[in-house]
Structure formats: C-alpha cells, structure tokens
Amino acid sequence: MHPVRVGIIGMGGFAGSHHNTIARLEERGLLKLVCACDPNPVAFTSEQVSWRFAQRGVRVFDSYRTMLEECHGSLDYVAIPTPIGLHAEMHEAATAYGLPAYLEKPPTLDYAELERMIAADGRAAKSSMVGFNFIVEKSRLALKERLLSGEFGAIRGGTLCALWPRPSGYFKRNGWSGRLVVDGKVILDSCFGNTMGHFVHNMLFWTGTGGLYQWAEIAAVRAELYRAHGIEGADTFFVEADLATGCTLRFALSLSCAGASTSSETVICEKAILKYSVGGQIEVSWKDGRSERISSSPFDGLEENHLEYGRYLRGEIPRPATTLEDCRPIVILNDLAHISSGTICPIPADIVSTVRDEKEQKDYLSVTGMAKIVDNFLSRGIWPSYAGWRRNNGEVVTPSDLPRLPNVVGAMASVR
Ligand SMILES: NC(=O)c1ccc[n+]([C@@H]2O[C@H](COP(=O)([O-])OP(=O)(O)OC[C@H]3O[C@@H](n4cnc5c(N)ncnc54)[C@H](O)[C@@H]3O)[C@@H](O)[C@H]2O)c1
C-alpha cells in the first residue's frame, strides 16, 4: 500500500496543525507530504526544521500556483487550511489540474461562491472534502444510524447551545477574523459560520433524515445578530430555522462570554431526547423515564479526517465525510441568518462587563443574564429583543431571499 501523497498550502495558523498531523501519519507510513508553501516560507524556518522537511524531502514554494504547477503530477490531494477568502481560488487552481482538496471549513460562507466551487469540483478525479471535524466520529455515526432506524421516533426539533469565550485578541490574530467583507469579498467570519460552525453543521447532520450522509434542507429562517466585541461582524447569534421536514431548530451561540467553553447539541424526538456534547456526555433520555449514557472514545478530528479522506481516495469507502454539496445547508442558513437580522445590534453596554483571567493575562466579556436569555430562547422561543436587547425582530426569510445577501452584508459593513 503506497502512502497517500499530499501537498499543504500554508504553514502558519491552523496549517501548522495540518503539518503536525501529517508528519505523524507519515511516520506510520499512511501519508506522504510532497510539498508545502507559504508566501514567506523563510518566516517558518524553525517550523520546517521541527517538521523535518529536509529529511523528508519536502519541496517548499513561495507560491501555491507554482507549487501546483510543478507538483500536481505527484499529488493525490492538496490540503487548503488557509484564510476563508482564499479557499475558492486555491480550490479552483487545484481542481484545474484534476486534483481534489481537503478544504478547511467553512469552504466559503457565500452561497453563490459555494455553487461555483461545487461546479469546479466536478473537474477533479475525486470529490474534495471539507474539514468539519466531527462528522467522522464513530459515536455520532452510530447514533445517527439509530435515529434513522426510527428507534427514537420522528424528530420534532432540536437546539444548539454553544458558548466559547474568546478574548479581544482572538479577533486580531489575522486580517479576516470577525470580518463581514474583506477586499470587497463577502467573508462573514463568525462563531456561527466558522468558529463553532462544526456544531451548526452537526445539527443539520442529525436532522438530515434522507440517509446517513444527508444534511437538512432549510425552508425559512429568523435571526437576531449581536456583538459585544469591537468587531465588524456578529459574535452572538440567535437563529431559528424551519426545515423542509417541518421541524424547527433553534441555535444560540456566542463568543461574548467568560468561563468554560460549552456546547450541547439536542435532538428532540417523539420517544426520546438526545443530548450530544463533543468531548463530553452523550445521553439519551427516554420519555418512559429510562436514560442511557453513551461513552465516546478520545478523538483527534484532524487526524481522523485525513485518514478517512485517504481511505476514500484509495477507493476503500464510497465518499468523504463532508463534500462541498453537503455544506449547502450551513452556508444557506448562515447567509439567511444575516439577511433576516438585517443589522448587527450591540448588546446593551450596561449588561456587558470585562472579566480578567489573571492566569492567561487576557480579558473576556461577560453579559449579565446571558444564561437566562439563551434558555428562554432555546426552550421557549423568546427572543433577546423581547428582553430589550433591540427594538425589532429579525424578518422571516427563505432561500428565495439569498440574492439579497451582497446588499445586506454591504450595508451591515458600512455602518461600522
Ligand atoms: N478544523 C478546525 O478545527 C479549525 C481550527 C482552526 C482554523 N480552521 C480553519 O483553518 C483555516 C485557516 O485558519 P487560520 O486561522 O489558520 O488562518 P490564517 O489567516 O492564520 O492563515 C493560515 C495560513 O495560510 C497561509 N496563507 C495565507 N495566505 C496565503 C497565500 N496567499 N498563499 C499560500 N498560503 C497562504 C499562511 O501560511 C498562513 O499562516 C480557516 O478556514 C479556519 O476556519 C479550522
């Protein structure tokens, strides 16, 4: 069995994690890094030493286009863990040589660009995959199989609560974090579409009832978007989505919080409620009073995704965990959430305070009453606007409203 041959575009940020993972998998003879690039590879000299590029014979380039031109014939796939705004052009360049890509999530957050990427992907010998971390989890796949078998009855609805504290420095780590538009291009980087987009994608996976690798179809969306951090985009999302199947999902996500990171995916079925916390508890609470706890094994999402993609490229499994087509629901939901909200309102300043983490020497934000606001929304559908966070509700929008996206986002960006 020959190792699967990969090139990585990028060396810093999350590209560094791809390098670490692939170096480990290369030691096991499963993958082989052929080439890598960065616009300024000299800035990563010490990393290249620690990744043992010279000993491994890795070719280094300062342009991804030159790398692809010179190495495409000796690659099985290209990893693209680069800024969101560069994904489409890099994927376009790879697929022009017939090469598929491991694209970091989200592939794009512009529904029209996603369609162009799906069309470009048809030129590659195999489908590209998108690196949403958690679809390959064995415990998740097994529970979805049980859902599809009808064991829990029909799905009635679902909720996602995800609170990940982020200090203000988080948004300064690169030029696109928390931005709506960069160089005239729609980016929409946020906790909903990007940072915690994994969990949003997971919710749409649970509720995609047409088969194991099916995601839900979005019918209508209402949303209220807020910010407490000094960023262009939103850092706090309250979103309600009606699915084509008739059930409703509610999402409450924020980076404006302090304390521990939490996320909880809940699927409400006729006979049971399923609660899934990545890296934590998986619990099935039956309506008849029984409860069942499922343990999940320790899981390295990046490693498992590269391994799974290699299996697909070798022809051992029929499809990658998440294809570009599978990303339509999350991209459409994210776009409609922005259109529905229309504006991003500041969380009232009198309920926002700064919490200093002395150990980390970082400042987080805390919003008084956030837990109650989140609970009221997820359990009872009471919007934060009702509690006085803003004057108006988000409007009800459907996929037919998507063409409004550039104008809505342009207006949102111009008021900052
Ligand atoms: N799956 C996960 O858990 C996870 C975690 C973090 C980030 N991500 C995703 O990874 C991607 C990268 O995020 P990031 O925060 O590391 O971004 P980043 O802005 O830090 O960029 C990462 C690297 O991309 C490379 N790059 C930038 N411009 C380039 C160019 N013109 N040519 C070649 N290489 C170039 C550089 O090496 C840079 O260090 C995003 O899609 C992000 O959402 C995923």
The ligand as a Tripos MOL2 file, in Angstrom:
@<TRIPOS>MOLECULE
LIG
   44    48     1     0     0
SMALL
NO_CHARGES

@<TRIPOS>ATOM
      1 N1        -10.9620   22.4060   11.7920 N.am      1 LIG1
      2 C1        -10.6420   23.1730   12.8090 C.2       1 LIG1
      3 O1        -10.7880   22.8050   13.9650 O.2       1 LIG1
      4 C2        -10.0480   24.5310   12.5360 C.ar      1 LIG1
      5 C3         -9.4110   25.2440   13.5620 C.ar      1 LIG1
      6 C4         -8.8710   26.4960   13.2460 C.ar      1 LIG1
      7 C5         -8.9700   27.0110   11.9590 C.ar      1 LIG1
      8 N2         -9.6280   26.2780   10.9950 N.ar      1 LIG1
      9 C6         -9.7600   26.8000    9.6240 C.3       1 LIG1
     10 O2         -8.4820   26.8000    9.0160 O.3       1 LIG1
     11 C7         -8.4330   27.8410    8.0380 C.3       1 LIG1
     12 C8         -7.2260   28.7260    8.3110 C.3       1 LIG1
     13 O3         -7.4410   29.4600    9.5010 O.3       1 LIG1
     14 P1         -6.2180   30.2310   10.2170 P.3       1 LIG1
     15 O4         -6.7940   30.8980   11.4030 O.co2     1 LIG1
     16 O5         -5.0920   29.3130   10.3950 O.co2     1 LIG1
     17 O6         -5.8570   31.3240    9.0920 O.3       1 LIG1
     18 P2         -4.5720   32.2300    8.9330 P.3       1 LIG1
     19 O7         -5.0140   33.5660    8.4730 O.co2     1 LIG1
     20 O8         -3.7500   32.1420   10.1790 O.co2     1 LIG1
     21 O9         -3.7810   31.5440    7.7170 O.3       1 LIG1
     22 C9         -3.2020   30.2520    7.7930 C.3       1 LIG1
     23 C10        -2.0510   30.1590    6.8180 C.3       1 LIG1
     24 O10        -2.4990   30.2490    5.4680 O.3       1 LIG1
     25 C11        -1.3460   30.5160    4.6840 C.3       1 LIG1
     26 N3         -1.6240   31.5100    3.6400 N.ar      1 LIG1
     27 C12        -2.2100   32.7120    3.7810 C.ar      1 LIG1
     28 N4         -2.2240   33.3430    2.5780 N.ar      1 LIG1
     29 C13        -1.6390   32.5160    1.7030 C.ar      1 LIG1
     30 C14        -1.3570   32.5930    0.3100 C.ar      1 LIG1
     31 N5         -1.6890   33.6620   -0.4270 N.pl3     1 LIG1
     32 N6         -0.7040   31.5550   -0.2780 N.ar      1 LIG1
     33 C15        -0.3530   30.4680    0.4460 C.ar      1 LIG1
     34 N7         -0.6080   30.3350    1.7510 N.ar      1 LIG1
     35 C16        -1.2380   31.3500    2.3610 C.ar      1 LIG1
     36 C17        -0.2510   31.0500    5.5990 C.3       1 LIG1
     37 O11         0.7340   30.0480    5.7340 O.3       1 LIG1
     38 C18        -0.9990   31.2560    6.9030 C.3       1 LIG1
     39 O12        -0.1550   31.1200    8.0110 O.3       1 LIG1
     40 C19        -9.7660   28.5810    8.1100 C.3       1 LIG1
     41 O13       -10.6470   28.0490    7.1570 O.3       1 LIG1
     42 C20       -10.2420   28.2330    9.5170 C.3       1 LIG1
     43 O14       -11.6410   28.2890    9.6670 O.3       1 LIG1
     44 C21       -10.1390   25.0590   11.2680 C.ar      1 LIG1
@<TRIPOS>BOND
     1     1     2 1
     2     2     3 2
     3     2     4 1
     4     4     5 ar
     5     4    44 ar
     6     5     6 ar
     7     6     7 ar
     8     7     8 ar
     9     8     9 1
    10     8    44 ar
    11     9    10 1
    12     9    42 1
    13    10    11 1
    14    11    12 1
    15    11    40 1
    16    12    13 1
    17    13    14 1
    18    14    15 2
    19    14    16 1
    20    14    17 1
    21    17    18 1
    22    18    19 2
    23    18    20 1
    24    18    21 1
    25    21    22 1
    26    22    23 1
    27    23    24 1
    28    23    38 1
    29    24    25 1
    30    25    26 1
    31    25    36 1
    32    26    27 ar
    33    26    35 ar
    34    27    28 ar
    35    28    29 ar
    36    29    30 ar
    37    29    35 ar
    38    30    31 1
    39    30    32 ar
    40    32    33 ar
    41    33    34 ar
    42    34    35 ar
    43    36    37 1
    44    36    38 1
    45    38    39 1
    46    40    41 1
    47    40    42 1
    48    42    43 1
@<TRIPOS>SUBSTRUCTURE
     1 LIG1         1 GROUP 0 **** ****
